[in-house]
Amino acid sequence: MRRAAFALAAIGAIGAAATAEEIGTAIQVQPQVRAFPPGAPSRELVERNPIERGLTVRLTGRDAFLEVAYTREFDCKQQPSLSHGRISGVLTFLGPGDAALGDRSLPCKPMVAIRRGKAKIAQRPGELVVDVDTPDSVTKVKGTYARFLVDPFVGTFVGVDEGVVSVQANAGGDPVEVAAGHWVLVPPGGLPTRPAPLQALEESEDSPLKLFDFSTRPPGRPPP
């Protein structure tokens, strides 16, 4: 019985791997970044590795860095109200963190789930909305540059450098639109703060942003 169960588990894992859907490519990786594919053993992620839908990534160490280029066509005829079109852009993760890139159970929903850490998304304008899920909120990103800081004690910081995003707190309330040059904070279990200028936050002597480098270059690597 034990052998049969093991054989069935192995077949299931092979089937999951065979049906993996590639949604992007790791274009820059600086250790340590570990990948956890659904139904398959974990592995160290390296440059040029394909990114499968539903892949969980875990970055450890202050200098860990991951940049993912993604592109995907959606033609969900069975659920036309969800997604029909294209997404493409770049996701950047810096420092310790955890994230899930897409969800295999929701193939018609462009999304990334940031559970902890720092990230930046650069999304092409005129394409589909990408949902950025965190423990505190869902941010709808469409054709914009936005940065995120997710911390279990502080909550979710969303800063918008270009375009407009919509932030919906998981605790309820109305969604808040955040325009370019502004930021909001969604505290754990709370509602978003009123949008405030990024410039004032960045220039403040006690700004929390001074503690977090949102550079899109790996630590220690010089600019091109």
CORJO-V51778 format. One record per pair of residues at least 24 apart in sequence whose ideal C-beta (glycine too) atoms are under 6 Angstrom apart, sorted by the first residue. I is the first residue (numbers start at 1). J is the second residue. D is the distance in Angstrom with one decimal. If there is no record, write none. Layout:
I&J&D, I&J&D
This chain:
13&39&5.0, 20&52&4.2, 21&53&4.4, 22&50&4.6, 22&52&5.9, 23&51&5.7, 23&53&5.0, 23&70&5.6, 23&72&5.3, 23&102&5.7, 24&51&4.1, 24&68&4.9, 24&69&5.7, 24&70&3.4, 25&69&5.4, 26&68&5.7, 27&67&5.2, 27&69&5.0, 28&67&3.9, 29&66&5.6, 30&65&3.8, 30&218&4.3, 32&60&4.7, 32&61&5.3, 32&64&5.6, 33&59&5.3, 33&64&5.8, 33&66&5.0, 34&58&4.9, 38&104&5.7, 51&101&5.7, 53&102&3.9, 53&104&5.6, 54&102&5.5, 54&103&5.9, 54&104&4.0, 55&101&5.0, 56&100&4.8, 57&99&5.6, 58&98&5.1, 59&93&5.8, 59&96&5.7, 59&97&4.9, 60&96&5.8, 62&95&5.9, 63&219&4.2, 65&94&5.7, 65&218&3.9, 66&93&4.5, 67&92&4.9, 76&108&3.8, 79&108&5.0, 82&108&4.1, 83&108&4.7, 83&128&5.7, 85&128&4.6, 86&127&5.2, 87&127&5.1, 87&128&4.8, 87&130&5.9, 88&124&5.1, 89&122&5.1, 89&123&4.2, 89&124&5.6, 90&122&4.7, 91&121&5.5, 92&120&4.5, 92&216&5.0, 93&119&5.0, 94&118&4.9, 114&148&5.7, 114&150&4.9, 116&150&5.4, 118&149&5.4, 118&212&5.8, 119&148&4.8, 120&147&4.6, 120&214&6.0, 121&146&5.5, 136&170&5.8, 136&186&4.3, 136&188&5.9, 137&167&5.5, 137&169&5.2, 137&170&5.9, 137&186&4.4, 138&168&4.9, 139&165&5.3, 139&167&5.0, 140&166&4.4, 141&165&5.3, 147&214&5.0, 149&212&5.9, 155&185&5.8, 155&186&5.1, 155&187&4.0, 155&188&5.1, 156&186&4.5, 157&185&5.2, 158&184&5.5, 159&183&4.1, 159&198&5.5, 167&192&5.2
